[in-house]
Amino acid sequence: MAKKSKTVTALKTGSDNETEKKVIFIQYDEPPLKSGKYTVTLEQQVNLNTGAPYITTREFAVTGQRFTLSPQDFNSVFPPNLSNGEFSGVFPLAVFNRRTLPWERTSVKDDQNAPWLALLLFNQDQVPEIKKLTVKDLVPVGTVIKVEGSSTTGVGAMPATMFSYPGLNELQYGESPDDEVNVIDVPVTIFNQVAPSSTDLSYLAHIRDTETIDKTDQKIIDEEIYSVVTGSRIPKDNAISYVFLVSFENLGDYLPGDDGTNHLPVGISFIRLITYSSWHFTVNNGNETFEQLLEGLNKNILGEIGLTTLQYPFNGTPPPASAVETALKNQAEDKLTAEDAKVLVGNALNMGYLPLNQILRHSGNTVSWYRCPLVPMHVPENVTPPFSTPDAVNQYNPETGMFDVSYGSAWQIGQLMALQNKAFSTALYNWKKGETTLEAIAAEQKIIAEKYKTLTAFSHIMTARTSMLRAANDNDIPPNITLWLGQLALLKGLPFNYLVPDETMLPPETIRFFYMDNNWIDCLLDGAFSIGRSATADERRDAVRFNKIKAAGKRQSKLFRPRKPKLMAYHNENGIITGFLLRSAVVSGWPGLEVNGYSDKEGQNEIQKLRMEALSSDTLICIFDGEVQMVAIHEPPEALHEGVVRNNGGWASTLRMVNGTDPGAQIPGAYVGMTLRADDQTLLVKKAADSIKQTLNGPPYNEDIQDFTSAEYALEMIKGVVKVEFLNK
């Protein structure tokens, strides 16, 4: 159960303006039962003089992860693996998807707040080697190993000069001496430098409860609760730091003292620790922080901003409208010059077109223009499906001898995707067949009514037949059809090369904004709707039904993501759809990043998101139900980093309010000095927490804080959320 919580608003770095995000910090979440062996005793006493009560006992075991952790438990780490950036003063952290994980085992006796997982940061000259061994190598050499509830045995193989987990023998249910485990052997002198003390440990894990409505489609569940384990050691500047997630199970009595004094047994040279994950990062003035990565998007090697819309890059500037008009006039009069041709090609590329090789249906090859559905400008709707074939919607320019196959490609891939989905294609065909049957019955009844105007003897039979068929083929389009079409309208499942036909349109570390070409989407939906369209009569009937099916699909496309209360009444009046593609290390490094789009450059009027999805490890698509003028990309609140800052020649923590009407608000100019061990890297966490509490309880703040737990400590150490804004110029 949650023990302590504080609500705080995450702040934009370097700004007094608050974002709308709320983060709830919770001290810890103790699992109902920690891993281990338990005995249940049942005693029954009846109200009769029958002697002693009836007593029975049962034993059971709670098995939890011990020697390995599931990959599904990991969410993210900070700083990201292999990153280079201004991480000076930052404490590493690991975010987990399971809220109870850090407290499912015991590290410090009689301290339920202390996590059994810890992060150790090593400098380049201290980093230990990861070894793949077995559980036998965690037990002193020659010791007979037992397993609870099993006859399995083994013999320990750990050298006498090493120390590992006390109480490991006997092993718990389901464990084996031959289980594989990754370990690091840390020299005692280094361990006493880098490891926190037992009194520090309870401050180094907490829970964050965050909203998820602005995350990717896969992560929306109203709110998400993460457990977070943080380190206590500051990385060295201009150097590589290595972080290891290790087990501290039952090691509380052997952790170093506050000043790094040794508490390990005499004669021990190394401590052997189980490690579950490791990563490294570099502290320098590089550009791989969240803010610097986003602000560096689209820059070339000269630091110049490049394209911001999705188009093929070309040399020079886009040709002016007057030059384009002159070139088109010369082309029509058969007076085209080389300069005119260059202008027309540049204009086509500027409009998002790309010349691609086309293999014709019959023998022969040619080059045709193709433009994806994500275009640089708003394209008015000017096509009227349905079409009989993709060729019917292709456009041909006799003056250049080139086809524009954009809409034909959309129609064709829509049909192929529909045919590939057997459930959709069958449902659509049956619905069409039922609609056709109902139309035939209506025509039949009209003929009978006109021919036998006074005949009413069999009218009840006709009415019953029609009602039965109408019930079988409900006038409303089946939900599975509208659901699939709604996803298709948002380009879900579309092969990526239809979105970005050439990699140079979306190189690494770029963001490309776009308008959705509704003509392209209509052709895509018509291709999917064309199943069963084999005759002129089918095309005629589809012409009547298509607008209905298209409207149903597009209505469904607006329902996949929940709406914030303030957006419940939001309606896109003009039907313009916009968005962006982001290809950057920020997608993989911060998997929970959040996005907001606004119809104004001041960020006051938010627009509903229709889709936000990671297409790969480094590529994200975001689609808005309207025309965005400003996009804000936020650091995920569950991964807000903790750390200290330089102040008066030493390290200090900034201060935030804990109580009052504005918890979490940063106190301008308020700092508390931090005390480190002799290595000037490892923070005395308990002492830091006491200093912060004392300062906040004293004048002029007078906070009256009674319990200062890991929740309050995390709040004070948070350095704020980064928000980077992109404006439509």
N, C-alpha and C positions, 0 to 999 in steps of 0.2 A: 504494500500500500504506500501511496505517496506520503512523505513525512513533512516536507517543507516546500513551499512554493512562493515565488515572487513573479509578478507580472512586470514586463519592461518593454518599452518601445525601442526597436532597433533604430539607430540613428545613421544618417548619411555621414561618411567620414569627412571631417573638415567642414561640416555645416551644422547649423542649429535647426535646420528643417527636418521634421520627422517624416519617415515613410509611414504608410498605413499598416505596416506589419506589426503584429504583436507576438512576442515570444514569452512563454511561461517557463521559468527556470524552476525545476523541482529537485530537491535534495537527493533523493534516491527512491527507488522502487524495490522494496524487498520482496523477493519471490515468496509464495506461500510456504514452500519448503526448499531449503538449499540441498544441493547434491549430497548424498550420504545415505547411511543406514538408519532406519527408524524402527521402533517397537511400539505397537499399539496394545494397550491392556484394557480389557473389558471386564467390569465387575458388576454382577447382578445380585441384589439382595431382595428377597421376598419377605412379606409381612407374616411369615409363619415361623414357628420355632423349629427350623429344619437344620440348624447348625451353621457352619461356615458358609459365606457367600460363594457364589459360582464365579470363578475367575478364569479367563483365558487370555492368551497373548498371541499376537501375530507380528511377524517381522516383514518389513518391505524396504525397498531401496528406491531412492530417487537418483536416476542416472542422468548426468549432464555432461556437456562437453568439457573435456579436461586436457587431452593431449593434442587435439586439433579443434579448430573452429570451422563452422560451415561458411562457405563463401557468401551465402545468402544473408548472413548476419552483418556483413560489412556494408556500409553505405558509402563513406568517403573518408579521406584523410586531408589534413592540412599541415603544412604546405603540400601541394600536390607532388606526387612522385616525379622526379627529374626536373622540377621547376627551377628557374633562376629568377630571383627577384629581390626586392627590398623587404626581406623578412627579418630584419634586425629587431631583436627584442620580442620575437614571436615565440610562444610556446606551441609545440606540435600538438595536434589533437587527432583523435580517431572517432568517427561517428558510426554508431551501430543501429541496425534496424530493430533489434530486440531490446525493449526497455529495461528488462531485468538482468541482462547479461552480466554487467560488471559486478553484480552482487550475488550471483548464484553460487559462489563458493566463498570461503572465509580466508582472509589474509591476516587480520589482526584479531586476536582473541578478545571477546567482549566489546568489539566495536563493529556493529552491523553496518555502519556508514562506510567503512573502508572497502574499496573495491579489491578484487583479487587480480584484476588486470591493470597493467601499468605501462607507461611509455618511457623508454630510456633513450636519451639522445647522446650519441658519441661523436667526438671530433674525428677528423680524418686519421689521426695517428692512434686512435683508440678503438676503432671499429673491430668487433670480433667476427670470426668466421662462423657461418651457419653450417651445422653438421646434421646430417640425417642419421639418427641412431635409433635405438629401441628403448622401451621403458626400463629394461634391465640396466641401461647405462645411467639411470637416475638413482640407482640403489647402490650403496657401498659394496665394493668387491667382496665376494664370498658370502654375502647375506642371502639366506634362503627367502625367496619371495612367495608370499601366499596371496590367494585371490578369494574374496568373500563368496561363499556359496559354490565354490568350485574346487576340484582336486588339482587344477592346473598349478604348477609351480615353476620356479626358475631360480637363477642365481644372479645376484647383482654383479655388475662389471665396472662400476665407477671407481676410479683410482682413489686411494686414501687421502690424497692431498686436495681432493675436490669436495665441495659441499653442495647438496641439492635439497630437495623438499623433505622436511621432517614429516613423519606420519604417512608417507606415501605407501609404505608397506604395513598393512596388507592393502592390495589393490581392491577397488570397488567392483561391484557386480558388472559383468560385461567387459571388464578390462583384462588385458593379457600382458605378461612380461615381454611378449614379442611385438606389441603394438609399436608402430613407427612414430617417431617424434622428432621435430626439429629443435635443436638446442644451440645455445651459444655459451661458450666458456669465458667468463669475465674475470680478469685478475681482481683480487680483493681490493687493491689500492684504487683501481678505476671504479669498481662497483661502489665504493664508499664516496666517490666523487659524484657519480651520476645518479644514484638511487635516492629517492625521497626517504625521509624518516617515517617511522610508523605514525607519528602525530600529524605529519603532512598528508598522509595517504587519503584520509577521509575527505579532503578538499578537492581531490583530483579526479572526481567523477560526478556527474550530475545528469539530469534529464532535461530535454528541451521539447516543449509542446508548441508546435508551429502550425499555422494555416498552410494549406497546400493548393489553394484555388488558383494561384498564379504559376503553378509548376506545369510540367509537361502532362499530356493527357494520361499517361500511365501512372502518375503519382497523385492524381486528385482523389482524395477521400475525405474532404472537409478539413481534417486536421491530421497531423502525423506526430507521433511521439518517438523521439530518438534518445538513446543513451549516448553520452559523450565521455570519453576518457582523455584527460589532458596531461601534458608533461609539465615538469617543473624546472627544466633546464633551458637556458637561452642559447641559441646557436651562435657560433663565432662569425663575425663579419668577414666577408671576402673568403669564404671557405665552404667546403662541402660538409654537411651534417647528415648523420645516419640515425634513423629512428627505428627502434624495435618494439613491437608489442609483445610483452612477456607476461608470464604467470608469476604472481607473488603468493600463491596459495600456501598458507601456514608459515609464511616467512616474516611475519610482523616482528617477532622477537629478534630477528637477525638483520633487520634493516639498519643502516647507519644512524648515528645520533644526529641531532640538528647541525652540529659542526663537522659531521663526517667521520666521527669516531667509529672504530671497528667494533661490531657486535657479533662477528662470526667466530666460530670456535678457533682456539689456538692451533697453529700448524696448518691451517687451510690456506692454499695459494689461489684457488679459483672457486667461483660459485657457478654452477651449471643451471641455466635457466631455460625453460621451455619458451620458444618464440613462435608466434602465429603469423606474423606479417612483418615486413620491413620495407622501408623506402628511404630515399635520400633526396636532398634538395640543396641548392646553393644560395647563400646569402650574398648578394652583390647589388649593383645598381642596374641589373638587367630589367627586362620588360615582361616578366611572366607572373606578375601579380594579377589579380582579377581586374583591377582598374587599369593597369598598364596594358594588359592584353586587349581589352576592349577599346581603349583610346588609341591603340596602335593598329587597329583594323584598317585595311585598305592602303596602308602606307607602303611606298616602294623603298628601295635602298637609300634614296636621297631624302627620305622622310616626307615625301609629298603624298597627299591624299589622292587616291585613284578613283576608279569608277564606284558609284554607289548603287547603280541599278544593274539588273541581270542582263548583260549584253556581251558580245564578243569584243575583246579589246582591239583597238586599231590605232595606228599612229595618227597624230594630229588631233585637231578639234573637230567636233561635229559640224558639218557644213551648214551655213545659214539658209533660211527658208528661201531667200531670193536666188541663191545658187542652185538649190534643188529645183525651183520652178523653171529656171533657165535650162537646166539639163533635161528636164522632162519635156520641155517644148522642143529642144533640139532633137531629142530622141523621137518624138512624134513626127517631126519633119525630116527624119532620116539624116540629120546633120550632127550626129553624136560625135564628140571629140573624146580623146583620151582623158582629158581633164573632167569632162562631163561624166564619163563612166566612173571615174574615181569618186566624184561627188555623189552619184547615185548609190554606189556600193557603200560609201561611208554613211549615207542616210539610212540605208537598209540595216546596216549593223547597229546604228544608233537607235533604230526602232525595235531592236531585239532579234532581227532575223539572222540566220546563219546559212551559208551555202553548204549543202551536204550532198555527198554522192548518193544517187538513187538507182537501185536496180529495178528496171521496169518489169511489169507483169509478163510481158512478152520479151523476146530477146533484146538486149541492148541496155546501156547505162546512160545516165545523164546526171546533171547537177541541178538540184532544185532548192528553193528557199524553204527553210523550216523555222517556225517560231513557236516556242514553248508557251504554255498557258500563263507563265509568270512574266509579264511584259513591263517595259519601262514607263509606259504612260497608260492613261485610261483609253480603252478602245470601246466606242459605242457599239451597242448590239445591233447587228445588221444581217444576221443569218436567220433563216426560218426553217428549222427542221420540221418534219422528218425528211431524210434523204434515202434514196434507194440503195446507194453504194457509196464507198468513200470517194470514188472518182467524181461523183455528182457534186461534191463540195470542194474539190480541189479547184484552184484558180490558175488560169494560164494567161501569160502575157505574150501576145504574138510579137511584140516589138523586141523582146529580149529572147524569146524562145524558151523561157523558164517557167516552171510550175511553182506555185506556192502550195505546198502539201501539208501545211500546218493543220488545217481543220480536217482534211482527209485522214491524217495520221491519228487525230483525236478520235474520229468516228471508228476507225479500224481497231485501235487498241481498246476502246470501250466495248466493242463487240467481242473481241477475243477474251477480255477479262470476264465478261458476262458468261460466255460459253465455258470458261474454265471453272466457274463456280456453279456446280451442278444444282445445288439447292436453290440458288437464285434463278437460274435459267428455267428450271422446271416450274417453280412457283409463278414466274412471269408468264410462261407459255400457258399454264392452266388458267391463270387469271384472264389473259387475252381471249382464250377459247371460251370461257364462261361469259365474258362480255359480249362476244360475237353471237353466242347462242341467245342471250337475252335480247340483243338487237333484232335477231331473226324472229323471235317470238313476238316482239313488239310490232314488227312489220306484218307478220301473219295476222295478228289481232286487228290491225288497222284495215287490212284487206277484207277480213270477215265482217268487220263493223260496217264498212262501206257497202258490201254486197248484200248483207242480210241485216238491214237497219232495224227491223222489228223483231228479230230473233233473239230471245233472251234465255232459251231453255238450257243452253250449255255454258252460259257466261261464268257460272261459279266454277266450272271445271277449268276454264282458261285462266281465271284469276288464281285458283289454287296452284296450277302448274307454274305460273309466273312467280308466285310468292315462294314456292319451293326452290326454284332455280335461283331466285334472287338471294335467298338465305344461304344457298350453297356457294354463291359467288357474290359475297357482300359487296355492295356498291363502294365501300371504302377500300382503298388499296391495301392489300395484306401488309402487316407491319414488317415482315422480313424483306419485302421488296423495297419499301421506303427506307428501311435501315441501311440496306446495301447501297442504294442510290445516294443516300445522304453522305455516306462515307466516300463514295466515288466523287461526289461534287466537291469534296475537300481533298481530292487527289490521293486518298489513301489507297495503298497497294499499287499505285502507278509506278512502272519502272523508272528508276532515277534518271536514266538517259533521256526520257521524255521531258523531265523537268529541267535538267541541265545537260544539253546535248554535247557540250564541249567543256572539258575540265578547266580550260583557261577562263571560262566565264565565272568560275567560283574557285579560285586558287586558295591555298591555306591562308589563314588569318585575314579573312574578308567577311564583310556583311553586305548583302545585296538586297535592296528593297524592290518591291514589285507591286504592280496592279494585277489582279486576276482578270484574264480575258474571258468574259462570260460567253462569248461566241464559242471559244474552245471548249468550255465546260458543257455548253448545250450540245455540241457535236459529240462529245464524249458520252453524255447521257443518251443521246439518240442512238449511238452505236450499240450501247448496252440494251436499249429498248427495242432494237431492230430484230431481236430473236423472234422467229415465226413470221417475219415479213417476207413472203415469197411471191406475192402477186400484186398487181395494181390495186386490187380491192383492199388488201392488207395495208398498203401504204396509205390509202384513203382513210381507212379506219384509224390508223396510227396518227394521222394528222389531227384527228379530233381528240385523241387521247393523250398526245404527247405533252401538251401544256399542263394537263392535270397531273401527269406522272412527274414532270419536271418540277412543278410547284411543290408537290409532296416531298420529293427528294431534297429540295433546297430548304424546305421548312425543317425537315429532319436534321439537316446539316447544322442547324443553329441550336440543336438541343443536346449535343454530345457533352458539352462542358457546362457545369453549373454556373449560375449567375450570382454575382454579389447582390445584396439587397438593394443597393443604389442603382443597379443596372437591370432590375426586374422589368422596368417599363421601357428599357432601351429598344429603339427600333431604327433600323437602317432604311432611311427614306429613299435614297437614290440607287440602292442595290450595288454600290461600288464596294468591291472586296480588295483589300491590300494585305501586305505582309512582308516578311523578309526571310532570307536564308542566311544562316550564320555558320561559317566553317572556321573553327578556331579550337585551340587547346583549352579554352575556357569551358567548352561543352563537356569534355571528359574530366577536366580538373575540378569542376564545380557542377556535378550532375543534378543538383537540386536548384539550379539558378532559376530566377523568377523574372517574368516579363509583364509590363503593363504598356498599353498603347492608348494614346489620347488624340482627340480630334483637334486640339489646340496646342500651340507651342508652349503654353504655360503649364500644361499638365493638369488642367482642372477638370476636363470632361473625358472620362475614361470610355474606351470602346470595348465592347465584348469580344473576347477571343473565341474563335471557332475551332482552331486546332493549334496545338503546340506539341511537337513531337520530335524526339531525337531520331534522325534517319540513319545515323551511324554513330560511331564513337566520338566523332568530331564535328558532326553536321546536324543543325537544328532548323526546323521549319516552323514558322509562326504565322497564322492567318487571322486577320481581324475582320469583323463584320462592319466595315466602314473605311473611311479614308483617314489614315493616321498622319498626323503632323509631328508627333513626337513619340518616341519609344524609349522607355526606361528599362534597363536590364539591371537586376539586383543580385547581389551576392546572397546565396541561400541562408536564411536565418539559423538553420540547424548547424551550419558550418562557420558561423561567425568566429573569427579567430580571437584568441586571448593573448595578452602579452603586456609588456612594460615599455616605458618610453624613457628617453634620456631627459634628465632634468637636473640642473645645477651640478653637472659633472658626474652624476650617478644615475642609477635606475630608479624609476618611480612608477606608481600606478595613478592613472587619472581616477577621479571619484564620480560616482553617480548616486543620486538619491535612492534610498531603499524604501522609505515609508512616505506618507503624505499623499497629496493629490496627483503627483506626477512621478510615480516610481520609474526608475530607469533614466530619468533626465540627467544629462551630464552637468556637473557643477563647473562652470567656467573658471579656469585658472587654479583649480584645486588639485593638489598632488600629495601623495604619501610616499616617502622614501622606502625603498625595498632593501632588505639585507640579504646578501648572498654568502655562500661559502667561500673559502679561500681561493677557489678557482675562478671566482667572479662570473660564474655561469649558473650555478644551481641555487635556486631561490629557497629561502627558509619560509615555506608556505604558511605554516602555523603562525609564525611570527608576523608575516605579512598580513594575515587575516586579522590578528589581534590589533595590529596598528591601524588598519582601515576601520575596524569597528570602533576603536577608541576615538579616532578622529571624527567619525560621523556622529558619535554620541556626545561629543563635546561641542562647545560653542564655536561658530555660530549656527551649526546645523541641528544639534540637539535631536537626533533621530530616534533615540530611545530604542535601539536595537537590542533585543534580548538574546536571541539565538543567531549567531553568525555561522551559517552552514555552507556547504559546497554550493548551494543555490545563490546565496548572497556573494560568495567569493567569485563565482563565475560572472555574475552581473557586474561586479566592479572591474574584473579583468577584461571584459569584452571591449574591443576597440572600435565597435560600430560596424554597420553594414555599408558596403560600397554600392553606390548607384551611379551608373553611367547613362547619360541621356544622349539620344540621337535626334536631331531636328531635321525636318524637311525644309531644305532651303529653296 
